[in-house]
Amino acid sequence: MRALLPEPVEPVDIHECYARDWLDRGGVRVNMISSVDGAAAADGLSAGLQTPADNRVFAVLRDLADVILVGSGTVRAEGYRPIKLGARRLQLRTRFGLAATVPIAVWTPSLNLDPSSRLFAEASPEARPIVLTCAVADSGRRASLAKVADVVTVGEQGPEPGRIRSALAERGLTRVLCEGGPTLFGLLAAAGEADELCLSMSPILAGPGAPRIVGGRVWDGGPRRYALRALLEEDGALFLRLTAR
């Protein structure tokens, strides 16, 4: 893999590239993948767009995060499990001054999650999942999930993106990596809570009918603007690091 911006470099230390101006500042970083025709999935899953380089970037971004934030639809579709770090990745996290565990936080206004799924059943006590929901969510589902996760209210009638960030920060989780899906990304970006976008662009045409990387309701106030900070390339796939203006 080679870096094209800010200066051409080959090969590149991917961890250093994504750690720069991130570890001290923190914030909400969104990681998404898109085909060249704008699709966020192929055959219904993001895995249909992935390349070996994308998988490496995916792991690097997790290595540099305090917590993974993801929507419940993505959890169900992608079969999320707790993050298990091997010796090498633990050494990398120590190098960057990060904790040895990376919990997963799930945004779900409906609490439509299976408490017996692997995400909860296989989680260690040190990386207990966090479930982020709203006050009007079903009390029975809340009680069931509270047995296997920390259930936190971050909205009254609906989502309040700023409270998602503050609820995680209260737990010392200030470097938030959001892995989608499109609805959650759209929610964060519309509210100005998506500080950075790490976009993998796969050299694939997915064809008509696929979702885009941003979903949900139409935004008020027009487009949100991002500035390109770094660009990597490998085997025709592009990896863009963009920050909100």
N, C-alpha and C positions, 0 to 999 in steps of 0.2 A: 504494500500500500504506500502511496506517496501523498504528501501534502501539497496542494496547489496554492493555498493561501495561508498566512500572509506572504510567505516566501516558498518557492518550490523546494521540497525536501524529499529525499527518498533513501532509505525507508524512514518511517516516522514512528515515534513512540506515541501510541494512541492514547495511553493513559495520561501522558503529559499534555497532549493536545486538548483533551476534554477536561483536565483538571485546572488548566490555566484560567484565572479569573472566575473560578467556580467555588473552590473549596473554602476560601475565606469569605466570599460574598454569599454563597448559597442562594436559595430561592426555589422556584418551581421550574423544573426542567422537563420538557415533554419530549418523548422519543416516539416517533412515528415512522412508518414506511409507506412509500407510494410507488406505484408504477409510473412510467413516463407519461401515460395518459391519465394520470390523476387518481387511479384506483387505490383504495386503502386495503384491499383484499383481493385474492384470486381464489375462486371456488369457495368463497365464504370465510376464508381464514387468511391472516397476514402471513402465515407460513408459506403460502403459495408464492409470495414475492421475495422471500428471504434468499440471501446468498451467503456463502461462508464468511465473507467480510462483514456483512450485516450482523451475523451472529456474534462475531468478535466485538463489534461496536456495542451491541446489545449488552454483552457481558461487562465490557469496560464501564459503561454508564451505570450499571448496577454496582460495580466495584466502588464507584465514587459517590454513592448515594447513602443517605441515612435511612431512607424509607422508600418503598415502592408504593405509589398511589395508582389505583386502577379501578375502573368501573365494573360493576357486577356482571354486566353483559359480556365483557371481555374475559372476566374470571371464568364464567361458565363455558364460553365458546372455546377458549384456549386451554382449559383444564389446568388452571394455576395450582402450583404447589408451593410449600415454603422454600425459601432460598437456602441451599446447602453450599457452603463455601469450603473448597479444598484448601490444602496447606498453602499453595502458591497464591491463591486469591486472598487468603488471610494475611499473608506477608505483604501483599500489595496494599491492603487496607491499613495495616500497621504503618507502612511507609508514608501513607498520606494522613495519618493521624485519625483514622476512622475506627468505629466500633467493630467488634468481631461478628455482629449479627445485623441482618437487614430485614426488619419486619415488613409485612405487606398490609397496606391500608386499603380498604375497599369502600368506594362510595356507592351507596344503594338506598335510594329513598323508599323502595318497597321492601327492603330486607329479604328479597327473594334469593336466599342463599341456603345451601344445604350444610347444616352444622356437622354432618358426618363426612363431608368431602375431605379430600386429602389436604387441601389448604389449611383446614383447621385440625384434622386428626393427626397430622404429622408435624405440626408446628412445635417447636421447643418452647419451654416457659420463658426463655430469654428473648424470643422473637414472637411473642403472642400476637396474632393478627389484630388489627384495629378495624372496626366496622364503623363507618361514618354515615349517619342517617339524619332524618329530620324528626321533629317532635311528634308528628301525627302518624308515624309509622306504626304498624301493627304491634301491639304490646306482647302478644303471644310469641311472635317471631323474635322480638327483641329479647325476651326472657330465654328462649332457646339458644340464641347466638351468644348471649352474655355468659353462658357456661364455657364457651370455647374461644371467646374473643373479648376485647375491650370495646364496648358499644358506646359511641360518642355522638351526641346531638350537635349537628353543625348547621341547623336551619329549623325554622318553625314549620311553615306550610310547604316549603320547598327548599331548594339548594341555595346556600349562601357561600359562594366560593371563598371569600375572605376568611370565613370561620373554619374552613377546611385547613387553610394554611396555619391559622393561629392555633388550632387544636393540636396539630402536629408539632408546632414550635414549642408549645407548652411541655411536650415530652422530650424536648431537646433534639427534635428531628427537623432540622432547618434546611437540609439539602434533599429536596423532594424530587424524586424521579417519577413522573406520570407516564404510564405506558398505555394510555388511552382508556377506552376507545374514543371514537370520533365525537360522541355526545359529551363525554367528560372534557375532552380537549376544547370543544366549542364553548362549553360552559365557562371554563377557566379563561380562555382567550377573550371572550366577550366581556368578562369582568375585569380585564387587565391583570389577571393573576398568573398568566403563563409568561414567565420571564425569559425563557429560552426554549427554542425548538431545535431538536436534533433530528433532522430528516434524512432518512436513507431513501435514495431514489434508485429503484431497481430497473435495469435495462429490459423491461418486459412490457408488452402491451396486454393489458388485462381484458380489454374489450368493454362493450356497453354493459350497464346494469350494476356495476360495482359501486360501493359507497366511497365517498371521499374521506380524507383524513379529519375533516371537521364536519360535525353533525349538529342536530338540535334545532332550536328556533332561529329565525332570521335575526341578525344583530341590529341593535339601534346604534347609530353613530358611524356607520360605514366601516370600511376595512380596517384591520389592525396591521400596523407596519412593523417589519422586522429588518434588522441589518445583518448582512452576512459577515461572520467573523472568521470562519475557517471552512475550507473545502478539501475533502480527501477523495481519492479515486482508487478503485481497484477493480480490474476485470470489467470495466464499463459501468460499474455501479458508482454513484456519487453519494457522498456523505456531507451534508451541509450542517453547519452550526450557526444558528441565527439567534440574535438577541432582540428583545422587544425595544422599540424606540420610545 
